[in-house]
Amino acid sequence: MKICSGFRWTALCFTMSVMLFGCGPNVREKQLEKFITAHVEKIEPLTTQANLAYWDASTTGKSEDYDKLRQLQLGIRRIYSNPQEYAFLNDIKESGQVRDARLARQLDKLYYAYLQNQIEPELLKKLVDLDSKIQEKYNTFRGTIDGKPVTMSDIYLILTTEKDCRKRELAWRASKQAGVAIIDDFIELVKLRNKAAQKLGFDSYHTLSIVTGEQNVEELDSIFDELCELTSEPFARLKEDLDRILADSYGIASRDLMPWHYHDPFFQRTPLVYDQDLDIYYRDEDVRELAQEYYAGIGLGVDDILARSDLYDREGKYPHAFSEDVDRRGDVRILCNLQNTERWMETILHELGHAVYSKYHDRKEPWLLREPAHSFTTEAIAMFFGRLSRNAAWMQEMLGLSEKESGGLAGEIEEVSEKYTQFQQVLFARWAMVMYNFEKQLYANPDQDLNNLWWELVEKYQLVRRPPGPVDAGWASKLHFTTAPCYYHNYMLGELLASQLHYHIVHKVFKLESDKDVSYVGDRKLGDYLRKKVLGPGALYHWNDMITRATGEPLTPKYFVNQFIK
């Protein structure tokens, strides 16, 4: 074998290097650009098809739609499970040579998407099939009362209006029947998720989800510990007052209150039992029209979103609510099951908050960056708007309440709505602690007595007594366990950011001394600010970078604490 001289060998190596990697300082960036182009050509049409299939399945409940969704989801996850492409992305990431900001963010998005899908094909198929099976069973399930099927809207109505304690208990138990129906499959799914995560070197799927979501378990634990300490006394005080009112209304002692005596199946919303029942102000209104009018007034029109949406209850339809960005090109829609109540006023404002976040992404940005900076940042926008359903100033302007009805903004409705709003936020923080801690322990050990664990956490954080007798798996009826696993902490982070945005907008954008009488009605400065600082950039910046750019500081709990913990 003839060996090249040193000069010729060096020249040959250089030539091969140029052929393989190109030349110049941006070689890695050029490689990445080429990869992204090819990847988006594959993944974009599949993602759109899967989103449409999910929409069809959720609105019809048909098995064939769920079968189609299952196949599309599997196809997408197989793309992201490609080990050679993951190795390529990992190599580029470790090289540290991608300095272009847009390319770097797209690299981060791709790296974590591929990382969480590095699963052997057989296990991947089992995960997708079982997940889809559970979702279909859950979405089409209807609980029964005395043998008759009821919708979640029926259950909410009973829990918010019925005084007969037996009927309340039956409705509450009906709301939990879905969990019992899916529990065996769900625990199997938890174990499969853990198996996949452990093969990637993580202790559990819970940890994998947080890491690939660009978050940190220790930081989340610290936030929840701080909120637990700060809310314990205010929550106990507010709940003691609530329990007295509820007990009096049912003619029982406070110590005899059971979970079904509260107005939400999981006690995550404040019962409307104070001096003013806010539902009465929405009873003769059309919450859809109110939401449409409000968003138009701040320059974030939603007419096209609502025209594509599915808003009212029917058989076989998904019983809750969500927003969906179908194609990252403007096809955004929401699903609701509307009634003219405060709950559904809050819900449609909330879901349209998600929707405008998606609609108003700058479409000049790359496809991979046309999504929220993080899932909790879109929750923050949704919560920012959802809070308005209990805002006295907003209610007065949007509902056209007379001075007599509202007592002026310093009157009775303001006092009561402020109390509802404060209690709701403190209550939600306690509820989020149940979800976060339960799910963390669920994935740490799915073989433990989960039914007992659930009620231990409910008693600890929500101060709600477990029902007498053996407890079942009703906790699994909480839809997030199946459709959005290891996600719930993002709602709490969203609440923190909503308060941070509220403070900044009031003091820095509107340049006001306080938020007294701030309704956010008809002020386009709000829409302009959000489009420029939050919605438009999409995922161009890491979530904390975006927050710093938008508010002048990183995410902090202090504005939530100052606003609600008193």
C-alpha positions in Angstrom: 0.0 0.0 0.0 1.4 3.3 -1.1 1.5 6.1 1.6 1.0 9.7 0.6 3.7 12.3 1.4 3.0 14.6 4.2 2.1 17.5 1.9 -0.2 15.4 -0.2 -1.8 13.8 2.9 -2.5 17.2 4.4 -4.0 18.5 1.2 -6.1 15.4 0.8 -7.4 15.7 4.4 -8.3 19.4 3.9 -10.1 18.5 0.7 -12.1 15.8 2.4 -12.9 18.2 5.3 -14.2 20.8 2.9 -16.3 18.2 1.2 -17.8 16.9 4.4 -18.1 20.2 6.4 -17.7 23.1 4.0 -15.3 25.9 5.0 -15.4 29.1 7.0 -16.5 29.8 10.6 -20.2 29.2 10.0 -19.9 25.6 8.8 -21.9 24.2 11.7 -24.6 26.8 11.2 -24.8 25.9 7.5 -25.2 22.2 8.4 -27.9 23.1 10.9 -29.8 25.3 8.4 -29.8 22.5 5.9 -31.0 20.0 8.5 -33.8 22.4 9.7 -35.1 22.9 6.2 -35.3 19.2 5.5 -36.8 18.5 8.9 -39.6 21.2 8.6 -40.5 19.9 5.2 -41.2 16.5 6.8 -42.7 17.5 10.1 -44.9 20.5 9.2 -47.5 18.7 7.1 -47.7 15.8 9.5 -48.1 18.2 12.5 -51.0 20.0 10.7 -52.7 16.7 9.8 -52.3 15.5 13.4 -53.8 18.7 14.8 -56.7 18.4 12.5 -57.2 14.8 13.5 -57.1 15.7 17.1 -59.7 18.4 16.5 -62.0 16.0 14.6 -61.6 13.3 17.3 -62.3 15.9 20.1 -65.4 17.3 18.4 -66.9 14.0 17.2 -65.7 11.3 19.5 -65.5 8.9 16.5 -63.1 5.9 16.8 -61.9 6.3 13.3 -60.7 9.9 14.1 -58.8 8.6 17.1 -57.3 5.8 14.9 -56.1 8.4 12.4 -54.7 10.6 15.2 -52.8 7.6 16.6 -51.1 6.9 13.3 -50.1 10.5 12.8 -48.8 10.9 16.3 -46.7 7.7 15.9 -45.3 9.0 12.6 -44.3 12.2 14.2 -42.6 10.6 17.1 -40.8 8.2 14.8 -39.2 11.1 13.1 -38.1 12.5 16.4 -36.8 9.1 17.6 -34.2 8.9 14.8 -30.9 8.2 16.6 -28.6 9.4 13.8 -30.4 12.8 13.6 -30.3 13.1 17.4 -26.6 12.4 17.4 -26.1 15.1 14.8 -28.0 17.6 16.8 -26.2 16.6 20.0 -22.9 17.0 18.3 -23.7 20.5 17.0 -25.0 21.5 20.4 -21.9 20.4 22.1 -19.7 22.1 19.6 -20.9 25.5 20.8 -20.4 26.9 17.3 -24.0 28.0 16.6 -24.0 31.7 17.4 -26.9 32.9 15.3 -29.8 33.5 17.8 -32.6 32.1 15.7 -30.6 29.1 14.8 -29.6 28.5 18.4 -33.2 28.6 19.6 -34.3 26.2 16.8 -31.4 23.9 17.8 -32.6 23.9 21.4 -36.2 23.2 20.4 -35.1 20.3 18.2 -32.6 18.9 20.6 -35.1 18.5 23.4 -37.8 17.2 21.1 -35.4 14.5 19.8 -34.1 13.7 23.3 -37.4 12.8 24.8 -38.2 10.6 21.9 -35.0 8.5 21.8 -37.2 5.4 22.4 -36.9 2.0 20.8 -39.6 1.5 18.1 -41.6 -1.2 19.9 -41.9 0.8 23.1 -42.7 4.0 21.2 -45.6 2.3 19.5 -46.9 0.9 22.8 -46.8 4.4 24.3 -48.6 6.1 21.4 -51.2 3.3 21.2 -52.0 3.3 24.9 -52.0 7.0 25.2 -54.5 7.4 22.3 -56.7 4.6 23.7 -56.9 6.3 27.1 -57.7 9.7 25.5 -60.5 8.2 23.4 -62.0 6.4 26.4 -61.7 9.5 28.6 -63.0 12.0 26.0 -66.1 10.0 25.2 -66.8 8.8 28.7 -70.0 10.1 30.4 -70.6 9.6 34.1 -74.0 8.5 35.3 -76.4 9.6 38.0 -79.0 6.9 39.0 -78.2 5.1 35.7 -78.6 8.2 33.5 -75.6 9.7 31.6 -74.7 13.2 32.4 -72.3 15.7 30.9 -69.7 17.7 32.8 -71.8 20.8 32.1 -74.7 19.0 33.9 -72.4 18.2 36.8 -71.1 21.8 37.1 -74.6 23.1 37.2 -75.6 20.7 40.0 -72.5 21.5 42.0 -73.1 25.2 41.7 -76.9 25.3 42.3 -78.2 22.2 44.1 -78.9 22.3 47.8 -79.9 18.6 48.2 -76.7 17.0 49.6 -77.5 13.6 48.2 -77.9 14.9 44.7 -74.6 16.8 45.1 -72.8 13.7 46.2 -74.1 11.7 43.3 -73.0 14.4 40.9 -69.6 14.6 42.5 -69.1 10.9 42.3 -70.3 10.9 38.7 -67.5 13.4 37.9 -65.0 10.9 39.2 -66.2 7.8 37.3 -63.9 8.4 34.3 -60.9 8.0 36.5 -62.0 4.6 37.7 -62.7 3.6 34.1 -59.2 4.4 32.8 -57.0 3.7 35.9 -55.6 0.3 34.9 -54.5 1.5 31.5 -53.3 4.8 32.9 -50.9 3.1 35.5 -49.6 0.9 32.7 -48.9 4.1 30.7 -47.1 5.7 33.6 -44.8 2.7 33.8 -44.1 2.7 30.1 -43.3 6.4 30.3 -40.9 5.8 33.2 -39.3 2.9 31.3 -38.6 5.1 28.3 -37.3 7.9 30.6 -35.0 5.6 32.5 -33.5 4.2 29.3 -32.5 7.8 28.6 -30.8 8.1 32.0 -33.5 10.0 33.9 -34.9 8.7 37.2 -38.5 9.1 36.0 -40.7 10.5 33.3 -41.5 13.4 35.6 -37.9 14.6 35.6 -37.5 14.0 31.9 -40.5 16.2 31.2 -39.2 19.1 33.3 -35.7 18.9 31.9 -36.8 18.8 28.2 -39.2 21.6 29.0 -36.1 23.8 29.8 -36.9 23.9 33.5 -35.3 22.7 36.7 -36.8 20.4 39.3 -35.0 22.0 42.3 -36.2 25.5 41.2 -39.7 24.3 40.9 -39.6 22.7 44.3 -38.3 25.9 45.8 -41.1 28.0 44.2 -43.8 25.6 45.5 -42.3 25.4 49.0 -42.2 29.2 49.2 -45.8 29.5 48.0 -46.9 26.8 50.4 -45.5 28.8 53.3 -46.9 32.1 52.2 -50.4 30.8 51.4 -51.0 28.5 54.4 -52.4 31.1 56.8 -54.4 33.1 54.3 -55.9 30.0 52.8 -56.9 28.5 56.1 -58.5 31.8 57.1 -60.4 32.2 53.8 -61.5 28.6 53.8 -62.8 28.8 57.4 -65.0 31.6 56.4 -66.1 29.8 53.2 -66.9 26.6 55.2 -69.1 28.5 57.6 -71.1 30.0 54.7 -71.4 26.6 52.9 -72.4 24.7 56.0 -75.1 27.2 56.9 -76.5 27.0 53.3 -76.8 23.2 53.6 -78.0 23.2 57.2 -75.0 21.1 58.5 -72.0 21.7 60.7 -68.7 22.8 59.1 -67.0 19.7 60.4 -69.5 17.6 58.3 -68.5 19.2 54.9 -67.5 16.7 52.3 -65.8 17.2 48.9 -69.2 17.4 47.1 -70.2 20.4 49.2 -67.8 22.6 47.2 -68.7 23.9 43.8 -66.0 22.2 41.8 -65.2 18.5 41.5 -61.6 19.2 42.6 -62.2 22.4 44.6 -60.0 24.3 42.3 -62.5 27.2 41.9 -64.0 29.4 44.6 -67.7 28.8 45.1 -69.8 31.9 44.3 -71.5 32.1 47.7 -70.6 35.5 49.1 -73.0 38.5 49.2 -73.0 38.6 45.4 -73.4 35.6 43.1 -71.4 36.7 40.0 -73.3 34.2 37.8 -76.4 36.5 37.9 -74.5 39.1 36.0 -73.8 36.7 33.1 -77.1 34.8 33.1 -78.8 37.1 30.5 -75.6 37.8 28.5 -73.9 35.9 25.7 -70.4 35.1 26.9 -69.3 34.4 23.3 -70.3 37.9 22.2 -68.8 39.6 25.3 -65.4 37.9 24.6 -65.5 38.8 20.9 -66.3 42.4 21.7 -63.6 42.7 24.4 -60.8 41.3 22.3 -61.7 43.5 19.4 -61.6 46.5 21.7 -57.9 45.9 22.6 -56.8 45.3 19.0 -56.5 41.6 19.2 -59.5 40.6 17.0 -60.8 37.0 17.3 -63.6 36.9 14.8 -61.7 34.4 12.6 -60.8 32.3 15.6 -64.4 32.0 16.7 -65.7 31.3 13.2 -63.5 28.1 13.1 -64.3 27.2 16.7 -66.7 24.6 18.3 -68.3 26.2 21.3 -71.3 24.3 22.6 -72.0 21.0 24.3 -73.2 17.8 22.5 -72.9 14.1 22.7 -69.5 12.6 22.1 -67.6 15.9 22.2 -64.7 16.5 24.5 -66.3 17.8 27.7 -63.9 20.5 28.7 -62.1 23.3 26.7 -58.8 23.9 24.8 -57.2 26.1 22.2 -55.4 24.7 19.1 -53.0 26.2 16.7 -53.5 23.9 13.7 -50.8 25.0 11.3 -48.8 27.9 12.7 -50.0 29.9 9.7 -53.2 31.4 11.1 -55.6 28.5 11.6 -56.3 28.9 15.3 -59.5 27.7 17.0 -60.9 26.9 20.4 -63.2 24.3 21.8 -65.6 25.1 24.6 -69.0 23.9 26.0 -70.4 27.3 26.8 -73.1 28.3 29.2 -73.8 31.9 30.3 -72.1 31.7 33.6 -69.0 33.2 35.2 -67.1 29.9 34.9 -67.6 29.9 31.2 -67.0 33.6 30.8 -63.6 33.0 32.4 -63.0 29.9 30.3 -63.7 31.6 26.9 -61.5 34.6 27.9 -58.8 32.1 28.9 -58.9 30.0 25.8 -59.0 33.0 23.5 -55.9 34.2 25.4 -54.1 31.1 24.3 -55.5 31.6 20.8 -54.4 35.2 20.3 -50.9 34.1 21.5 -50.8 31.7 18.6 -52.6 33.9 16.1 -50.3 36.9 16.5 -46.9 35.2 16.3 -44.7 37.0 13.7 -45.1 34.7 10.7 -41.8 36.0 9.4 -40.1 33.9 12.1 -39.1 30.3 11.2 -41.8 27.6 11.6 -40.1 26.1 14.6 -40.2 29.4 16.5 -43.9 30.1 15.7 -45.1 28.8 19.1 -45.1 30.3 22.6 -41.8 30.9 24.4 -42.9 28.2 26.8 -46.1 26.4 27.6 -46.4 28.4 30.9 -46.1 31.7 29.0 -49.2 31.0 27.0 -50.9 29.9 30.2 -49.9 33.3 31.6 -51.6 35.2 28.8 -54.7 33.0 29.1 -54.8 33.6 32.9 -54.2 37.3 32.5 -57.4 37.5 30.4 -59.4 34.9 32.3 -59.1 36.8 35.5 -61.2 39.6 34.0 -64.5 37.6 34.5 -64.3 38.6 38.2 -62.9 42.0 37.8 -65.4 44.6 38.9 -64.2 47.4 36.6 -64.3 45.0 33.6 -67.7 43.7 34.5 -69.2 47.2 34.9 -67.9 48.3 31.5 -68.5 45.1 29.5 -71.9 44.3 31.1 -73.1 47.9 31.2 -74.0 47.7 34.8 -75.7 50.8 36.3 -74.3 52.6 39.2 -77.1 51.1 41.3 -76.2 47.6 40.3 -72.5 48.0 40.8 -72.6 50.5 43.6 -69.9 52.3 41.6 -66.5 50.8 41.4 -66.1 51.3 45.2 -69.3 49.5 45.9 -70.4 46.1 46.9 -69.6 44.3 43.6 -66.0 45.5 43.7 -65.6 44.4 47.3 -67.1 41.0 46.6 -65.3 40.4 43.2 -62.0 41.3 44.8 -62.6 38.8 47.5 -63.5 36.1 44.9 -60.4 37.0 42.9 -58.0 36.8 45.9 -59.5 33.6 47.2 -59.4 32.1 43.7 -55.7 32.7 43.3 -54.8 31.5 46.8 -57.0 28.4 46.3 -55.5 27.7 43.0 -52.0 27.8 44.4 -53.0 25.2 47.0 -54.6 23.1 44.4 -51.5 23.3 42.1 -49.5 22.0 45.1 -51.7 18.9 45.2 -51.2 18.2 41.5 -47.5 18.9 41.4 -46.6 16.9 44.4 -48.9 14.0 43.5 -47.6 13.7 40.0 -44.0 13.8 41.2 -44.7 10.9 43.6 -46.9 9.1 41.1 -43.9 8.8 38.7 -41.5 8.1 41.5 -43.5 5.0 42.5 -46.6 4.1 40.6 -47.1 0.9 42.6 -47.8 2.7 45.9 -51.3 3.3 47.3 -52.1 6.2 45.0 -55.7 6.6 46.1 -54.6 7.1 49.7 -51.7 9.4 48.6 -54.1 11.6 46.7 -56.3 12.2 49.8 -53.3 12.8 52.0 -52.2 15.6 49.8 -55.8 17.0 49.4 -56.2 17.1 53.2 -52.7 18.7 53.6 -52.9 21.4 51.0 -56.7 22.0 50.4 -58.0 21.2 53.9 -60.8 19.0 52.4 -61.8 15.9 54.2 -61.7 12.6 52.3 -65.1 10.9 51.9 -65.9 8.0 54.3 -65.2 4.4 53.3 -62.6 3.1 50.8 -61.3 5.7 48.3 -61.2 5.0 44.6 -59.2 6.3 41.7 -61.5 9.2 41.0 -58.4 11.5 41.0 -57.5 10.0 37.6 -60.6 11.8 36.2 -58.5 15.0 36.2 -57.9 15.3 32.4 -54.3 16.6 32.7 -53.0 13.2 34.0 -53.8 11.8 30.5 -53.6 14.7 28.1 -50.9 16.9 29.6 -48.7 14.8 31.9 -46.3 16.5 34.3 -47.6 19.8 33.1 -49.6 21.3 36.0 -46.8 23.3 37.6 -46.9 25.4 34.4 -50.3 26.8 35.4 -48.8 28.1 38.6 -45.9 29.6 36.8 -48.4 31.1 34.4 -50.2 32.8 37.4 -46.9 34.2 38.6 -46.2 35.6 35.1 -49.7 37.0 34.7 -49.3 39.1 37.8 -45.9 40.2 36.7 -47.3 41.3 33.3 -50.2 43.0 35.0 -47.9 45.0 37.3 -45.7 46.0 34.3 -48.6 47.0 32.1 -50.3 49.1 34.8 -47.2 50.9 36.0 -44.9 51.0 32.9 -47.2 50.8 29.9 -50.3 52.7 31.2 -48.1 54.7 33.6 -50.6 54.6 36.5 -49.9 54.7 40.2 -52.1 51.7 41.0 -54.4 49.2 39.3 -57.5 50.5 41.0 -60.3 50.7 38.4 -58.2 49.2 35.6 -60.5 47.2 33.4 -58.4 46.7 30.3 -61.5 47.4 28.2 -61.1 49.2 24.9 -57.4 50.1 25.4 -55.3 49.2 22.4 -52.1 50.0 24.2 -52.6 46.6 25.9 -52.9 44.7 22.6 -50.0 46.6 21.1 -47.7 45.9 24.0 -48.5 42.2 24.1 -48.1 41.8 20.3 -44.7 43.5 20.4 -43.2 42.0 23.5 -44.9 38.6 24.0 -47.0 37.3 21.2 -45.0 38.4 18.2 -41.6 36.9 19.2 -43.1 33.5 19.8 -40.2 31.1 20.8 -37.4 33.3 19.5 -36.1 33.8 23.0 -35.7 31.4 25.9 -38.7 31.9 28.2 -36.8 33.8 30.9 -35.1 36.0 28.3 -38.5 36.9 26.8 -39.9 37.7 30.3 -36.9 39.9 31.0 -37.3 41.7 27.7 -41.0 42.2 28.3 -41.0 43.3 31.9 -37.5 44.3 32.8 -36.7 41.4 35.1 -36.8 37.6 35.1 -39.8 35.6 36.4 -40.4 36.3 40.0 -43.2 35.3 42.5 -43.2 38.7 44.2 -45.9 40.3 42.1 -48.3 37.4 42.6 -47.6 37.5 46.3 -48.1 41.3 46.5 -51.3 41.1 44.4 -53.1 38.2 46.2 -51.6 37.1 49.4 -52.9 39.3 52.1 
